[in-house]
Amino acid sequence: MRIIAGDLKGRKLISPKDDKVRPTSDKVKEAIFSMIADTYYDEVVIDLFAGTGNLGIEAISRGAKRCYFGDRSRESLVLIKENITKCNVQDQSVIIAGDYEMILKRISEKAQIIFLDPPYKDGLMIGCIELIDQLDLLKEDGYIIAEHSLTENLPEQIGHFEKIKEKKYGKIVVSIYG
């Protein structure tokens, strides 16, 4: 697992020791950042269910102003902090521990990009996107990047957000809402 582009290009991130945390593969990460181009430059991003912090650190490397990293797993929170420190992006990073509802309610500014990669079997995606809508956390021209399993079919519309694009990568699907 490494940073693909930007100021931190080539930096290796610390990976989880077991399979409880499922980091986004470099192939899928590269595809995600190609789809959203530079819409996050000098903007706030949120990496929810952050795992290792992989997506948020990639966004910072490519020019995001700040990233909120959220997760409830103690192991993930340690990994996120270690990777943020390893990449020396502490000043651009805010780590919030808790479940997704508590995390989202603690964020007080709108984001341009929100990455969502919840545990596949927990069925959290729709409720999470609905809460983002209720809390008005996404900028008008922003995107929600939802990474989910091929077996989870997300609707064309969730709250005020419409599915703009969907791409399949093996057993993983990336749905973009805006």
C-alpha positions as a Markdown table, in Angstrom:
| # | Residue | x | y | z |
|---|---|---|---|---|
| 1 | Met | 0.0 | 0.0 | 0.0 |
| 2 | Arg | 1.6 | 3.3 | -1.1 |
| 3 | Ile | 0.8 | 6.9 | -2.0 |
| 4 | Ile | 0.3 | 7.0 | -5.8 |
| 5 | Ala | 0.6 | 10.7 | -6.7 |
| 6 | Gly | 1.3 | 14.2 | -5.3 |
| 7 | Asp | 3.8 | 15.5 | -2.8 |
| 8 | Leu | 4.0 | 12.1 | -0.9 |
| 9 | Lys | 4.2 | 10.0 | -4.1 |
| 10 | Gly | 5.9 | 6.6 | -3.5 |
| 11 | Arg | 5.6 | 6.7 | 0.3 |
| 12 | Lys | 4.7 | 3.3 | 1.8 |
| 13 | Leu | 1.9 | 3.2 | 4.3 |
| 14 | Ile | 1.7 | 0.8 | 7.3 |
| 15 | Ser | -0.7 | -2.0 | 6.5 |
| 16 | Pro | -2.9 | -3.9 | 8.9 |
| 17 | Lys | -1.5 | -7.1 | 10.4 |
| 18 | Asp | -4.7 | -9.1 | 9.8 |
| 19 | Asp | -7.7 | -9.0 | 7.5 |
| 20 | Lys | -10.0 | -7.1 | 9.9 |
| 21 | Val | -9.1 | -3.9 | 8.0 |
| 22 | Arg | -9.6 | -4.0 | 4.2 |
| 23 | Pro | -7.6 | -1.1 | 2.7 |
| 24 | Thr | -8.6 | 0.1 | -0.8 |
| 25 | Ser | -6.3 | -1.4 | -3.3 |
| 26 | Asp | -3.9 | 0.8 | -5.3 |
| 27 | Lys | -5.8 | -0.1 | -8.5 |
| 28 | Val | -9.2 | 1.0 | -7.1 |
| 29 | Lys | -7.6 | 4.0 | -5.4 |
| 30 | Glu | -6.1 | 5.1 | -8.7 |
| 31 | Ala | -9.4 | 4.7 | -10.5 |
| 32 | Ile | -11.2 | 6.7 | -7.8 |
| 33 | Phe | -8.9 | 9.6 | -8.0 |
| 34 | Ser | -9.0 | 9.6 | -11.8 |
| 35 | Met | -12.8 | 9.8 | -11.6 |
| 36 | Ile | -12.9 | 12.8 | -9.3 |
| 37 | Ala | -9.9 | 14.6 | -11.0 |
| 38 | Asp | -8.7 | 17.5 | -9.0 |
| 39 | Thr | -12.0 | 18.5 | -7.4 |
| 40 | Tyr | -10.5 | 18.2 | -3.9 |
| 41 | Tyr | -7.6 | 20.6 | -4.4 |
| 42 | Asp | -7.4 | 23.0 | -1.5 |
| 43 | Glu | -10.7 | 21.5 | -0.2 |
| 44 | Val | -11.8 | 19.6 | 2.9 |
| 45 | Val | -12.3 | 15.8 | 2.5 |
| 46 | Ile | -13.7 | 13.2 | 4.9 |
| 47 | Asp | -12.3 | 9.7 | 5.0 |
| 48 | Leu | -15.0 | 7.8 | 7.0 |
| 49 | Phe | -14.4 | 4.1 | 8.0 |
| 50 | Ala | -10.8 | 5.2 | 7.2 |
| 51 | Gly | -9.1 | 1.9 | 8.2 |
| 52 | Thr | -5.5 | 2.9 | 7.5 |
| 53 | Gly | -6.1 | 6.5 | 6.3 |
| 54 | Asn | -5.1 | 5.4 | 2.8 |
| 55 | Leu | -7.7 | 7.5 | 0.8 |
| 56 | Gly | -7.5 | 10.6 | 3.0 |
| 57 | Ile | -3.7 | 10.7 | 3.0 |
| 58 | Glu | -3.7 | 10.3 | -0.8 |
| 59 | Ala | -6.1 | 13.3 | -1.1 |
| 60 | Ile | -3.8 | 15.4 | 1.1 |
| 61 | Ser | -0.8 | 14.3 | -1.0 |
| 62 | Arg | -2.7 | 15.5 | -4.1 |
| 63 | Gly | -3.5 | 18.9 | -2.6 |
| 64 | Ala | -6.5 | 18.6 | -0.2 |
| 65 | Lys | -6.4 | 21.3 | 2.5 |
| 66 | Arg | -7.6 | 19.1 | 5.4 |
| 67 | Cys | -8.9 | 15.6 | 6.0 |
| 68 | Tyr | -11.2 | 14.3 | 8.7 |
| 69 | Phe | -10.4 | 10.6 | 9.4 |
| 70 | Gly | -13.1 | 8.7 | 11.2 |
| 71 | Asp | -13.2 | 5.1 | 12.5 |
| 72 | Arg | -14.4 | 3.2 | 15.5 |
| 73 | Ser | -11.9 | 0.4 | 15.6 |
| 74 | Arg | -9.0 | 1.0 | 18.0 |
| 75 | Glu | -6.6 | -0.9 | 15.7 |
| 76 | Ser | -7.6 | 1.3 | 12.7 |
| 77 | Leu | -7.2 | 4.5 | 14.8 |
| 78 | Val | -3.7 | 3.5 | 15.7 |
| 79 | Leu | -2.9 | 2.7 | 12.0 |
| 80 | Ile | -4.4 | 6.0 | 10.9 |
| 81 | Lys | -2.3 | 8.0 | 13.4 |
| 82 | Glu | 0.9 | 6.1 | 12.5 |
| 83 | Asn | 0.4 | 6.7 | 8.8 |
| 84 | Ile | -0.4 | 10.4 | 9.3 |
| 85 | Thr | 2.8 | 10.7 | 11.4 |
| 86 | Lys | 4.8 | 8.7 | 8.9 |
| 87 | Cys | 3.7 | 11.1 | 6.1 |
| 88 | Asn | 4.1 | 14.2 | 8.3 |
| 89 | Val | 0.6 | 15.5 | 7.6 |
| 90 | Gln | -0.6 | 16.0 | 11.2 |
| 91 | Asp | -1.3 | 19.7 | 10.6 |
| 92 | Gln | -3.8 | 18.7 | 7.8 |
| 93 | Ser | -5.4 | 15.8 | 9.7 |
| 94 | Val | -8.2 | 15.5 | 12.2 |
| 95 | Ile | -8.8 | 12.0 | 13.7 |
| 96 | Ile | -12.3 | 11.3 | 15.2 |
| 97 | Ala | -13.0 | 8.1 | 17.0 |
| 98 | Gly | -16.5 | 6.7 | 17.2 |
| 99 | Asp | -19.4 | 5.3 | 15.2 |
| 100 | Tyr | -20.2 | 7.0 | 11.9 |
| 101 | Glu | -23.1 | 9.0 | 13.4 |
| 102 | Met | -21.0 | 10.4 | 16.2 |
| 103 | Ile | -18.1 | 11.2 | 13.8 |
| 104 | Leu | -20.3 | 13.0 | 11.2 |
| 105 | Lys | -22.1 | 15.0 | 13.9 |
| 106 | Arg | -18.7 | 16.3 | 15.2 |
| 107 | Ile | -17.6 | 17.7 | 11.8 |
| 108 | Ser | -18.5 | 21.3 | 11.5 |
| 109 | Glu | -17.5 | 22.2 | 7.9 |
| 110 | Lys | -18.7 | 21.0 | 4.5 |
| 111 | Ala | -16.5 | 18.7 | 2.5 |
| 112 | Gln | -15.9 | 18.5 | -1.2 |
| 113 | Ile | -15.2 | 14.8 | -1.1 |
| 114 | Ile | -16.5 | 12.2 | 1.3 |
| 115 | Phe | -15.0 | 8.7 | 1.1 |
| 116 | Leu | -17.1 | 5.9 | 2.5 |
| 117 | Asp | -15.8 | 2.4 | 2.9 |
| 118 | Pro | -17.8 | 0.7 | 5.7 |
| 119 | Pro | -17.5 | -3.0 | 6.5 |
| 120 | Tyr | -19.4 | -4.7 | 3.6 |
| 121 | Lys | -21.6 | -7.0 | 5.6 |
| 122 | Asp | -22.9 | -4.3 | 8.0 |
| 123 | Gly | -25.3 | -2.6 | 5.6 |
| 124 | Leu | -24.3 | 0.9 | 6.8 |
| 125 | Met | -23.9 | 2.7 | 3.5 |
| 126 | Ile | -27.5 | 4.0 | 2.9 |
| 127 | Gly | -27.9 | 5.2 | 6.5 |
| 128 | Cys | -24.5 | 6.9 | 6.3 |
| 129 | Ile | -25.3 | 8.8 | 3.1 |
| 130 | Glu | -28.8 | 9.8 | 4.5 |
| 131 | Leu | -27.1 | 11.3 | 7.6 |
| 132 | Ile | -24.6 | 13.2 | 5.4 |
| 133 | Asp | -27.6 | 14.7 | 3.6 |
| 134 | Gln | -29.4 | 15.5 | 6.8 |
| 135 | Leu | -26.3 | 17.2 | 8.3 |
| 136 | Asp | -25.6 | 19.0 | 5.1 |
| 137 | Leu | -22.0 | 18.0 | 5.1 |
| 138 | Leu | -21.3 | 17.9 | 1.4 |
| 139 | Lys | -20.6 | 21.0 | -0.7 |
| 140 | Glu | -23.1 | 21.6 | -3.5 |
| 141 | Asp | -20.6 | 20.5 | -6.2 |
| 142 | Gly | -19.1 | 17.8 | -4.0 |
| 143 | Tyr | -19.0 | 14.0 | -4.3 |
| 144 | Ile | -19.6 | 11.0 | -2.1 |
| 145 | Ile | -17.3 | 8.1 | -3.1 |
| 146 | Ala | -19.0 | 4.9 | -1.8 |
| 147 | Glu | -16.9 | 1.7 | -2.0 |
| 148 | His | -19.0 | -1.4 | -1.5 |
| 149 | Ser | -19.4 | -5.1 | -2.4 |
| 150 | Leu | -20.8 | -6.3 | -5.7 |
| 151 | Thr | -23.6 | -7.9 | -3.7 |
| 152 | Glu | -24.8 | -4.6 | -2.3 |
| 153 | Asn | -26.9 | -2.7 | -4.8 |
| 154 | Leu | -27.2 | 1.0 | -4.0 |
| 155 | Pro | -30.2 | 3.0 | -5.2 |
| 156 | Glu | -30.0 | 5.6 | -7.9 |
| 157 | Gln | -31.0 | 8.3 | -5.3 |
| 158 | Ile | -30.3 | 8.5 | -1.6 |
| 159 | Gly | -31.8 | 11.7 | 0.0 |
| 160 | His | -30.8 | 14.6 | -2.2 |
| 161 | Phe | -27.9 | 12.7 | -3.8 |
| 162 | Glu | -28.1 | 11.0 | -7.2 |
| 163 | Lys | -25.8 | 8.3 | -8.3 |
| 164 | Ile | -23.6 | 9.9 | -11.0 |
| 165 | Lys | -21.3 | 7.0 | -11.8 |
| 166 | Glu | -20.7 | 3.4 | -10.9 |
| 167 | Lys | -17.7 | 1.2 | -11.7 |
| 168 | Lys | -16.9 | -2.4 | -10.9 |
| 169 | Tyr | -13.5 | -3.7 | -10.0 |
| 170 | Gly | -13.8 | -7.5 | -9.5 |
| 171 | Lys | -15.9 | -8.0 | -6.3 |
| 172 | Ile | -15.7 | -4.3 | -5.4 |
| 173 | Val | -18.0 | -1.5 | -6.7 |
| 174 | Val | -17.3 | 2.2 | -6.5 |
| 175 | Ser | -20.5 | 4.4 | -6.6 |
| 176 | Ile | -20.2 | 8.1 | -6.9 |
| 177 | Tyr | -23.0 | 10.3 | -5.6 |
| 178 | Gly | -23.4 | 14.1 | -6.0 |
